[in-house]
Amino acid sequence: MDIQFEKRLFMEQYMKIKDEAIIEKLSNTLKREVSKLKRLSLTGQEREAIKSGQKDIKEGRIHTHEEVMDKMREKYPNLIK
Protein backbone atom coordinates (compact mmCIF):
# COMPACT_ATOMS: atom_id res chain seq x y z
CA MET A 1 0.00 0.00 0.00
CA ASP A 2 1.30 3.42 -0.95
CA ILE A 3 0.25 5.47 2.07
CA GLN A 4 0.91 8.83 0.39
CA PHE A 5 -1.28 7.84 -2.55
CA GLU A 6 -4.03 6.68 -0.17
CA LYS A 7 -3.87 9.99 1.71
CA ARG A 8 -4.17 12.00 -1.50
CA LEU A 9 -7.07 9.85 -2.67
CA PHE A 10 -8.81 10.26 0.67
CA MET A 11 -8.35 14.03 0.61
CA GLU A 12 -9.70 14.26 -2.93
CA GLN A 13 -12.77 12.28 -1.94
CA TYR A 14 -13.16 14.23 1.30
CA MET A 15 -13.07 17.57 -0.51
CA LYS A 16 -16.01 16.46 -2.70
CA ILE A 17 -18.30 15.66 0.25
CA LYS A 18 -21.16 18.12 0.60
CA ASP A 19 -23.10 16.42 3.40
CA GLU A 20 -22.20 18.01 6.77
CA ALA A 21 -23.28 14.89 8.67
CA ILE A 22 -20.72 12.79 6.80
CA ILE A 23 -18.02 15.40 7.45
CA GLU A 24 -18.92 15.38 11.14
CA LYS A 25 -18.80 11.57 11.31
CA LEU A 26 -15.41 11.47 9.59
CA SER A 27 -14.09 14.22 11.86
CA ASN A 28 -15.31 12.43 15.00
CA THR A 29 -13.81 9.15 13.81
CA LEU A 30 -10.46 10.81 13.16
CA LYS A 31 -10.48 12.51 16.60
CA ARG A 32 -11.36 9.22 18.30
CA GLU A 33 -8.60 7.31 16.51
CA VAL A 34 -5.99 9.99 17.21
CA SER A 35 -7.04 9.93 20.87
CA LYS A 36 -6.54 6.15 20.95
CA LEU A 37 -3.06 6.55 19.50
CA LYS A 38 -2.17 9.12 22.15
CA ARG A 39 -3.39 6.79 24.91
CA LEU A 40 -1.40 3.93 23.46
CA SER A 41 1.75 6.04 23.49
CA LEU A 42 1.78 6.31 27.30
CA THR A 43 4.46 4.31 29.07
CA GLY A 44 3.47 1.65 31.58
CA GLN A 45 4.71 3.87 34.39
CA GLU A 46 2.54 6.75 33.14
CA ARG A 47 -0.55 4.53 32.93
CA GLU A 48 0.08 3.24 36.46
CA ALA A 49 0.47 6.79 37.78
CA ILE A 50 -2.85 7.74 36.21
CA LYS A 51 -4.58 4.67 37.68
CA SER A 52 -3.11 5.46 41.08
CA GLY A 53 -4.38 9.03 40.89
CA GLN A 54 -7.83 7.88 39.85
CA LYS A 55 -7.90 5.47 42.79
CA ASP A 56 -6.88 8.28 45.17
CA ILE A 57 -9.75 10.40 43.87
CA LYS A 58 -12.28 7.58 44.31
CA GLU A 59 -11.05 7.00 47.86
CA GLY A 60 -11.19 10.68 48.78
CA ARG A 61 -7.45 11.30 49.00
CA ILE A 62 -7.62 14.72 47.40
CA HIS A 63 -6.73 18.31 48.33
CA THR A 64 -8.00 21.58 47.00
CA HIS A 65 -5.63 24.02 45.37
CA GLU A 66 -6.03 26.35 48.35
CA GLU A 67 -5.11 23.57 50.82
CA VAL A 68 -1.95 22.82 48.87
CA MET A 69 -1.03 26.50 48.65
CA ASP A 70 -1.57 26.95 52.42
CA LYS A 71 0.82 24.06 53.11
CA MET A 72 3.36 25.47 50.67
CA ARG A 73 3.15 28.90 52.32
CA GLU A 74 3.77 27.26 55.71
CA LYS A 75 6.71 25.23 54.47
CA TYR A 76 8.25 27.91 52.22
CA PRO A 77 7.16 31.28 53.64
CA ASN A 78 9.89 33.18 51.78
CA LEU A 79 9.08 31.69 48.39
CA ILE A 80 5.31 31.80 48.29
CA LYS A 81 3.41 34.87 49.36
N, C-alpha and C positions, 0 to 999 in steps of 0.2 A: 504494500500500500504506500502510495506517495502522499504523505501527510500534507505537504504544501499544496498539492493539487486538490486534495479533499477539502482543505480549508478554503481555497479559492472558490471551488464549486459550491460549498455551503454558503459562502458570503454572497455569491451571485444569486442563489436561490432565495436567500434571506432578504436581499434587497428588493426582490419582486413581490414579497408578501404584502398584501394590502389589509388583511384582517388583523385588527388590533389584538383580538383574543389569542390568535396563533402567536403573535409577537410576544405577548405576555407569557404564554405557556413556555415558549422557547427560552425567554429571559429567566423565568423562574427555575427551569430545569438547569440552565447554565449556572445560576447562582448556587443551587443546591449541590451540584457536582463539584464546583470549586470549593464550597464549604467542606465537603467530604474530604477533598484532597488536603485541605489545610489541617483538618483533624487528624488525618493519617500521617501528617508530617511531624506530629508531636513525638518526642522521645518517650520512652517508657517512664522515665523519671518525671517528666512533665505531666503525663497522664496520671501517675500516682499522686503527685502533688495536688492536682485538681480534684481527684477523688477524695483525698484527705480533707481538703478545704470544704468540699460539699458535705462531707460527713460532719465536720465541725459545725457547719451551719445548721444541719438537721438536729444536732444534739445541743444547740444553743450556745456553743462556744464562740460567741461573736462579741465585738466591741464597736461602739460607734466611733466615728471620726473624732468627736469631741473628747471621748474617754481616752483615746490614744494620745491626742494632743496634750491633754492634762498630764498624763504620765510622762510624756516627753518633756514638758515644761518643768516638772518636778526633777526629773533626772538630769536635764541639761538646761538649767535656768539661764545660762549665758548665751546659749545658741538659739533658743526659741523663745520669743517674746509673746 
